[in-house]
Structure formats: C-alpha cells, structure tokens
Amino acid sequence: MATFVDRTKPGWTRRPFTTWYEQGRNWLRQQMLACGMEVEIDAAANLIGRIAGSESNLPPIMIGSHTDTVTGGGRFDGIVGVLAGLEIVRRIKETGTLLRHPLEIVDFTAEEPSEFGISTIGSRGMVNNLTEEMLARQDMTGLSLRDAIKMAGGDPERLAARARKKGEVALYLELHIEQGPVLEQTHNQLGVVTGIVGIHRYRVVVEGKANHAGTTPMDMRFDALTGASQLILELEAICREPHVEPVVGTVGKLHVEPNAANVIPGSVMFELEVRSLDTGLLEQIMRRFQKRAAEIGKSRTLNISIDSLSKSEAIRVDETIRQVIAEACQNTAKTAYLPSGAGHDANQLAKIAPIGMIFVPSKDGRSHCSEEWTDYADVARGVEALARAVMSFDQQL
Ligand SMILES: [Zn+2]
C-alpha cells in the first residue's frame, strides 16, 4: 500500500478520491479476489470483500478500517486494520477453516478529515448517517461529496436503501494503531479498547479592557489574556487530578484582541475540549471549571462567558465483548486495557452493531506524520489476536 502515494506531498500521503487512493483500492481489490473473496463497492463507495459462512442465515462478522491518510501521514493508521482482515481471510482459506458467520473485510471510504469538512464518510454512509447537507458540501474545486462518492463507484442516491440496519452485522472489529504512547511506555504489545471517548467542546470568551501597555500600572489593568491563562492552567490542574476514568483537557485554539505587543489584551476567545469515556465526569469537570471561571472573573474584574460548541457521545465496548477480546489478546502477548482518545469508523458502526477494537503500539506515540511506526512484529501480534477473537466470536455469537 505504501507504494500508492502522492509523491508531491510529504510522508505517505493518500488522500481520499485521488488517483493514488484509487490505485491502492484497485490493488486491494485484486488481493481480495486472489483470496477467493466476493468483492463489492457499496452505496458509500466502501470496498467490501466477503467470504461465506456455513450458516447462511447468520449476519456477517465485519472487520474494517481505512486506507486514506492525512496529508503527510504514515503507513499504519487505518491500513493495518484493513490488511489484517485480508491476512485473516488468507489464513482461513489456506487452512481450510470454515466459519459459521460470513466474514466481511471493509476498506471504509475517507475516514480522515476530508476536503468536504467531514470524516468517517464511508462508515457514516454504511449506517445511513450522511445527511443531504453533507452530500451537498463541496471541496475547493467545487466537486460535491455526492459526486465524489459517485466517482469512487458509490451510489449516493441509494444510501438509505442500501444502509445496514441494526442486527444486519453480528459484530464489528477493528485493529488500529494506538496513536498514543501508553502501550509503549507501559511495555504492553496489545491494547483492549474499553471504549471511544466522548468529546465536549466549549468556546470561552474573556473580556477585559484594552489599554496602553506602558502607561497602565499593573494594579489598574483588566488583562483578558492573563485571566485566560489562569483559566487554562485551571483546566489543566482539574484534568490532572486522579479521576475514576482517564480524562484529558486541552486548549488548542486561542484568539487574542487586539494582539499587539504594546497593548494590554482587551479580549480573548479560546476553545477548550475535554475527552473521557465517562460523560458524567466530563459534566462534573466543566461544572468545576465554570465555578472557578466565575471566581477568577470576579477577582480580576473580567467578563467570562462559556458556551457549549459540541458534545459527541462516548462509546463503551460491551463488557462481554471486551472479555472475549481480552482473552484473545492475552493468549497472544502482554495486554493492557485503554480507551481510544481518537474517533474511528467504529464510532459509526456502533450505531448498528456491537463493536470491539484492538490497539497495537505506536513508536513514541506518534501518528499522522511520516515518523508513524509500529514494529512489524507488533502488527503481526495484533493480527494474531484479532484472528483469535474472530474465531471465538464465530463460535459464541
Ligand atoms: Zn485511523
């Protein structure tokens, strides 16, 4: 897959709806056919390979991920999950194993943030979660998402009709790189994903008084930026405390007015987000933050407003599913439990099916860059564990 990349871009770039993406998918389709799979492109242009099971009335077990990358991305994010499925099918065929369930391997269309301002396009489409508004969105060249899906072989007019419904997929499994440092630093080779975190985003506006930086004494200022700084440190302190579930909080966007070296900042807007598997914890952290903001505003005579921007729901992996995956992982290599701090195609599939995920380590915790790396031995352990999980689920579901 790493040979099908846009060489005018840094790293291993394979943006969705480009010729390199198409080449990669053509190669993948050939591999699927060579493994004896039936191949189809669904309404959302997802590439799906399928082998039959012995019990034709059972819904399929699905393994999926994506082969698109961010610009300047790496060779592992998403790709590992798709190729793992391919390898499992190859082994099943080679050993003459017959599963009860049909097995589907899916390369989901455009998982990463796309030129249309949407991510997880293919998995959204598969569960009928692409709205008319999304399909009408255009990229910089004026191409609509609807037409892009059509050009990639999809059938956007029939998305609703062909969408998978609850019960039509027995289980969705995804092997993915961790994209964080936890497995590496705790010397684990495999991670059982406990869930995918919910993300709550807020906009905070701090208003003080812009004034001359030379003539205004320190005790006569209403500096919006020092107030905002205190708030940001406050968020960090709250999130760093021990909690029942891991939680992370970040301020990554800051806008200072008037943003001049010789003017005391009159107003600051910043966006903050908090992530955790525990929605109640996120609400509780924000209540504390709001209380502290009110105190800081009062003591500094600043006007502080906090508005909710978005809340995405956390997804918990079902306890029984988690146990089967944990057993498969523990029989393979040293295993830890951890939440996924990033979203995946699994977020969408969770709307119609139980989901499970396995992580393999990311060197130095890095991803979405050319340094993104997972040792091949670690990838192989991930595939092994995934294969074991598929065999167990095939018997138990
Ligand atoms: Zn990914």
Boltz pocket constraint, residues with backbone or C-beta under 6 A from the ligand:
constraints:
  - pocket:
      binder: B
      contacts: [[A, 66], [A, 77], [A, 78], [A, 111], [A, 176], [A, 343], [A, 344]]
      max_distance: 6.0
